[in-house]
């Protein structure tokens, strides 16, 4: 049995985004992501092999898609991103941690 709390152990200073794998098997990976003003690199896109369902638990985030769609997320908002849907994070809250739960399946 593995137990934890998604709102604990948040680093006070976040030089880089934190990606923490919570559960992983051959078909599913669940991770906590902690951002604070972070964004994807200017060049390139995420183009993942698996679908990704993302839930924003705390903070705010903006995701851009290659088809020019922009999605703004706040606490409780979630989005399902099909595999090979090119996207990037163009902004997250910079005054406090943004906490994401991502399920790759």
Secondary structure, 3 states (H helix, E strand, C coil): CCCCCCCCCCCCCCCCCEEEEEEECCCCEEEEEEECCCCCCCCCCECCCCCEEEEEEECCEEEEECCCCEEEECCCCEEEECCCCCEEEEEECCCCCEEEEEEEC
